[in-house]
Amino acid sequence: MPGGEARADNILWPAALHTLAKHRIYERYLSKWMPIMIHSWKGNVTYAEGFAGPGVYTGGEPGSPVIALRSLVGDPLIRTKAHDVRFLFVEKEAPRADRLRTELAKAARPVALDALDRYGIDLAVRTGECDPTLLELLAAHNAWGRPMLVVLDTWGASVRLDLVRRIAQNPSSEVIITFEPQHFSRFATSPTEKHADTVFGDRHWREVAGQPPEEKAKWLVEKYREVLVDAGFPFVLTFELVNAGGQSLFLVFGTTHVRGLQKMKEAMWEVDPTRGVQYRDPADPNQQLLDIEPVPVTGPLERELAQYLRGQDDNTATVGDLRRFALYQTVYKESQVKPVLDRMIERGRAVGDGPAGQARLGGSVRLLSDSSQSTRGHE
Ligand SMILES: C[S@@+](CC[C@H](N)C(=O)[O-])C[C@H]1O[C@@H](n2cnc3c(N)ncnc32)[C@H](O)[C@@H]1O
C-alpha cells in the first residue's frame, strides 16, 4: 500500500506526499472542469471513480471523491446551476465504501446525501469490483453519451484496456489513471502474467525486458501513452510525481478534447509549491526533477525542443509546431515555448526568421548548435 500501512481496521491509511500533491492537481483541475461542464452542458455530466477508496486518510485529509464533490457543493457560483451532475463511485471493500458514504455525507452538509437529487446531484456509491461494476453504474445512471471524467486510481496496476476503450468511445471523455511501471517490468518475462496483457491490449509491452534498467519505466509509460492514443484518447499527458525518498507515481491523463489537455497543464503548474514532491517529464532526455513552483524550470523543455528540432529537415520547425509539440508531448504548456526559444536564440543556440533573428509566433526557428550543450546554468 504506497504511502504507508493501513490502520489495524484496514480501512484508512496515511496519505503519501505524492498522493497529497496529486489531490491538489485534481482540485485545481476540477475547479476548471466543473464550471466549464456546468455552463456548457447544463451540468449533465459525470464524475466517476472505479477505485474510490474510503474518502479520507488517517491524517484527516480528504480523499479524491470528497475533493470532487466539494468542487461542486463548495462553489456558490455553480452549485445552484447543477441539473443532473452524477458522482458515481465504486469501491471493492465494503467497510471502505461505508466510510466513503460517511465522508461524502459530511461534505454534502447541510444537505443529506439522499436529498442531493433535489439539488440536481445524482450520487451513488456501489461496493464491487471496478470491472464490471463501473460500466454497470454508468449505464444505470444514464451517463453514456454525455461528458464524463473517470478516475481509475488503482495502486498502480491500471485496468483492462477494454474498460478504458469503452470510456474513450464516449463523446467528451477524460480519464486519469495511476500507473506504476514496476508493476509491469518485474513480470515481463513471466508467462503466467495475464493482467498486464489485458492492460496493454497485447503482449508487446513485454519487450520492456530488453530495455536497459534505467530506461524501463520511461519505455513502459511511453508504451502506455501509445495504447491510450490507440484506444481513442488523442491527447494524453503523462507525468511523474516523485517523493523526497525517490518513490514515484505516474499519472496518465487522457482526453478527447485538446482543451482538457490545456486545462490539465494549467492545473499542474498552478498548484502551490509543494515541499518534498517534484515533477518529472517522461519525455525529458535527462530526466531532471522539477520543483513544483509558479515559475517552472524549463531546462527540460529546452532539451526537448532541441531534440525535436534535430529531427526536422534543416533542423527547422515553425513556432506553431514547437508549441504543439510541447503541448502534446511534454509536461509544458504552449505558452512556455516562446520564452525558451528566445533564450536559445539569445545564447546563439538557435535562430528565428524575425528581422534580427528573433522568433516570431507565426515564424520558424532553426537549431544552430547540435551539441548536447548543458542547460544547467539556465535551470
Ligand atoms: C489508491 S486507493 C484510492 C484512493 C482514492 N482515489 C483517493 O485518491 O482518495 C485504491 C482503492 O481501490 C480499492 N480497490 C482495490 N481493488 C479494487 C477493485 N478491483 N475494484 C474496486 N476497488 C478496488 C481499494 O480498496 C482502495 O480503497
The ligand as a Tripos MOL2 file, in Angstrom:
@<TRIPOS>MOLECULE
LIG
   27    29     1     0     0
SMALL
NO_CHARGES

@<TRIPOS>ATOM
      1 C1         -5.3830    4.1290   -4.3330 C.3       1 LIG1
      2 S1         -6.8310    3.7980   -3.4650 S.3       1 LIG1
      3 C2         -7.9360    5.0460   -4.0000 C.3       1 LIG1
      4 C3         -7.6790    6.3720   -3.3870 C.3       1 LIG1
      5 C4         -8.6070    7.4830   -3.8190 C.3       1 LIG1
      6 N1         -8.7640    7.5590   -5.2710 N.3       1 LIG1
      7 C5         -8.1030    8.8100   -3.3310 C.2       1 LIG1
      8 O1         -7.2770    9.4390   -4.0220 O.co2     1 LIG1
      9 O2         -8.5060    9.2270   -2.2380 O.co2     1 LIG1
     10 C6         -7.4450    2.3890   -4.2570 C.3       1 LIG1
     11 C7         -8.7790    1.8490   -3.7020 C.3       1 LIG1
     12 O3         -9.2540    0.8680   -4.6240 O.3       1 LIG1
     13 C8         -9.8520   -0.2000   -3.9030 C.3       1 LIG1
     14 N2         -9.7890   -1.3660   -4.8060 N.ar      1 LIG1
     15 C9         -8.7700   -2.2490   -4.9670 C.ar      1 LIG1
     16 N3         -9.0630   -3.1340   -5.9470 N.ar      1 LIG1
     17 C10       -10.2860   -2.7810   -6.4210 C.ar      1 LIG1
     18 C11       -11.1270   -3.2850   -7.4610 C.ar      1 LIG1
     19 N4        -10.7550   -4.3380   -8.1780 N.pl3     1 LIG1
     20 N5        -12.2890   -2.6560   -7.7030 N.ar      1 LIG1
     21 C12       -12.6720   -1.5700   -6.9630 C.ar      1 LIG1
     22 N6        -11.9310   -1.0600   -5.9570 N.ar      1 LIG1
     23 C13       -10.7550   -1.6590   -5.6960 C.ar      1 LIG1
     24 C14        -9.0150   -0.3150   -2.6530 C.3       1 LIG1
     25 O4         -9.7820   -0.9250   -1.6150 O.3       1 LIG1
     26 C15        -8.6770    1.1500   -2.3560 C.3       1 LIG1
     27 O5         -9.6170    1.6900   -1.4800 O.3       1 LIG1
@<TRIPOS>BOND
     1     1     2 1
     2     2     3 1
     3     2    10 1
     4     3     4 1
     5     4     5 1
     6     5     6 1
     7     5     7 1
     8     7     8 2
     9     7     9 1
    10    10    11 1
    11    11    12 1
    12    11    26 1
    13    12    13 1
    14    13    14 1
    15    13    24 1
    16    14    15 ar
    17    14    23 ar
    18    15    16 ar
    19    16    17 ar
    20    17    18 ar
    21    17    23 ar
    22    18    19 1
    23    18    20 ar
    24    20    21 ar
    25    21    22 ar
    26    22    23 ar
    27    24    25 1
    28    24    26 1
    29    26    27 1
@<TRIPOS>SUBSTRUCTURE
     1 LIG1         1 GROUP 0 **** ****
